[in-house]
Amino acid sequence: MSGTLVAKELRHRFKAALSATPILADGQTVRVLQSLPAGWVVPDDQLPALYVFSAGEALSYEALSETERTLGLDVVVMARPGGDPMDQLDDAQLAIEMIMIGAGGFGIARTNRLVSVEIAQNQGAMMIGTRVMKFELTFGVTTKGTS
């Protein structure tokens, strides 16, 4: 077995793909955040932004020696105040989808697919939009028996 968890490597490659290509939302570059501030409150001057986190992993067994794993990765996209937050989120979503189509399985995963998109919008003094894009990456882990 490798010294690196495959899910960790996939998450890093996923984030690297998003960081390698500028993502524009309503003419503004979307920041790929490496960590989130306390309470998930991102300062307005850092928006639009996105954050990638692992949402979980499912396992199924094809045979005694192979486990199929499905890694859930969520991409949370946050719009900046002003303008139309839905337009910003639409622009960012399209760019992210195109990047993931080009990235494929990162040389590791069998599949990389967008399974759902959740849209949330809060209304207060300013309009702030948030969208969660849920991806599933499927890969196999083979274990060798010991003699």
C-alpha positions as CSV (number, residue, x, y, z in Angstrom):
1,M,0.0,0.0,0.0
2,S,1.2,3.5,-0.8
3,G,2.3,5.9,1.9
4,T,-0.4,8.5,0.6
5,L,-4.1,8.1,0.9
6,V,-5.5,8.1,-2.6
7,A,-8.4,10.3,-1.6
8,K,-5.9,12.9,-0.3
9,E,-3.9,12.8,-3.6
10,L,-7.1,13.2,-5.6
11,R,-8.3,16.2,-3.5
12,H,-4.9,17.9,-4.0
13,R,-5.0,17.3,-7.8
14,F,-8.6,18.5,-7.9
15,K,-7.6,21.8,-6.1
16,A,-4.5,22.1,-8.3
17,A,-6.6,21.9,-11.4
18,L,-8.8,24.7,-10.2
19,S,-5.9,26.8,-9.2
20,A,-4.0,26.3,-12.5
21,T,-6.7,27.9,-14.7
22,P,-8.1,31.4,-13.9
23,I,-11.8,31.1,-13.1
24,L,-13.7,34.3,-13.8
25,A,-17.1,35.3,-12.4
26,D,-18.6,38.5,-13.7
27,G,-15.1,39.7,-14.8
28,Q,-13.6,39.0,-11.4
29,T,-11.0,36.3,-10.7
30,V,-12.3,33.6,-8.3
31,R,-9.9,32.9,-5.5
32,V,-9.2,29.3,-4.6
33,L,-9.0,29.4,-0.8
34,Q,-6.6,27.0,0.9
35,S,-8.4,27.4,4.3
36,L,-11.5,29.0,5.5
37,P,-11.7,31.8,8.1
38,A,-13.5,31.0,11.4
39,G,-17.2,30.7,10.9
40,W,-16.9,30.5,7.1
41,V,-17.0,34.3,6.9
42,V,-14.9,35.3,4.0
43,P,-14.1,39.1,3.9
44,D,-15.7,40.9,1.0
45,D,-12.4,41.9,-0.5
46,Q,-11.5,38.1,-0.9
47,L,-14.7,37.4,-2.9
48,P,-15.5,35.8,-5.3
49,A,-13.9,32.7,-3.9
50,L,-14.2,28.9,-3.7
51,Y,-13.2,26.3,-1.3
52,V,-12.9,22.5,-1.8
53,F,-13.5,20.0,0.9
54,S,-14.0,16.3,1.2
55,A,-17.6,15.4,1.9
56,G,-17.0,11.7,2.6
57,E,-16.1,8.4,1.0
58,A,-18.1,5.4,0.2
59,L,-16.6,1.9,-0.3
60,S,-17.8,-1.1,-2.1
61,Y,-16.1,-4.4,-2.7
62,E,-15.7,-5.8,-6.2
63,A,-13.6,-8.7,-4.9
64,L,-11.7,-9.6,-1.8
65,S,-8.6,-8.0,-3.3
66,E,-10.2,-4.8,-4.7
67,T,-12.1,-2.0,-3.0
68,E,-14.0,0.5,-5.1
69,R,-14.1,3.9,-3.5
70,T,-16.2,7.0,-4.3
71,L,-14.8,10.2,-2.9
72,G,-17.2,13.1,-2.5
73,L,-15.7,16.5,-3.0
74,D,-17.7,19.7,-2.5
75,V,-16.8,22.9,-4.2
76,V,-18.4,25.8,-2.4
77,V,-18.5,28.9,-4.6
78,M,-19.1,32.3,-3.0
79,A,-20.1,35.4,-4.9
80,R,-18.9,38.9,-4.1
81,P,-21.4,41.6,-3.0
82,G,-22.9,43.8,-5.7
83,G,-24.0,42.9,-9.2
84,D,-26.0,39.8,-9.7
85,P,-24.7,37.0,-7.5
86,M,-26.5,34.4,-9.6
87,D,-24.7,35.5,-12.7
88,Q,-21.3,35.3,-10.9
89,L,-22.2,31.8,-9.6
90,D,-23.3,30.7,-13.1
91,D,-20.0,32.0,-14.6
92,A,-17.9,30.2,-11.9
93,Q,-19.9,27.0,-12.2
94,L,-19.4,26.8,-16.0
95,A,-15.7,27.4,-15.6
96,I,-15.3,24.8,-12.9
97,E,-17.3,22.2,-15.0
98,M,-15.1,22.9,-18.0
99,I,-11.9,22.5,-15.9
100,M,-13.1,19.2,-14.5
101,I,-14.1,17.9,-18.0
102,G,-10.5,18.6,-19.1
103,A,-9.0,17.2,-16.0
104,G,-10.8,13.8,-16.2
105,G,-9.6,11.4,-13.6
106,F,-6.3,13.1,-12.8
107,G,-4.6,9.8,-13.9
108,I,-6.0,8.1,-10.8
109,A,-9.8,8.1,-10.8
110,R,-12.0,6.0,-13.0
111,T,-14.7,8.7,-13.0
112,N,-15.0,12.4,-12.1
113,R,-18.5,13.6,-12.3
114,L,-20.7,16.4,-11.1
115,V,-23.7,14.9,-9.3
116,S,-25.6,17.9,-8.0
117,V,-25.6,21.6,-7.5
118,E,-27.2,23.3,-4.6
119,I,-28.0,27.0,-4.8
120,A,-28.5,29.2,-1.7
121,Q,-29.0,32.9,-1.5
122,N,-29.3,35.2,1.6
123,Q,-30.9,38.5,1.4
124,G,-30.0,41.3,3.8
125,A,-28.3,44.6,3.4
126,M,-26.3,43.0,0.6
127,M,-27.1,40.1,-1.6
128,I,-24.6,37.3,-1.2
129,G,-24.8,34.0,-3.2
130,T,-23.4,30.6,-2.4
131,R,-23.4,27.5,-4.6
132,V,-22.3,24.0,-3.6
133,M,-21.1,21.8,-6.5
134,K,-21.0,18.1,-5.5
135,F,-18.5,15.9,-7.3
136,E,-17.9,12.2,-7.1
137,L,-14.6,10.6,-8.0
138,T,-14.5,6.8,-8.2
139,F,-11.3,4.9,-8.0
140,G,-10.1,1.4,-7.1
141,V,-7.7,0.3,-4.4
142,T,-6.1,-3.1,-4.9
143,T,-4.6,-4.9,-2.0
144,K,-2.2,-7.7,-2.4
145,G,-2.2,-10.7,-0.1
146,T,0.9,-11.4,2.0
147,S,2.6,-14.8,2.0
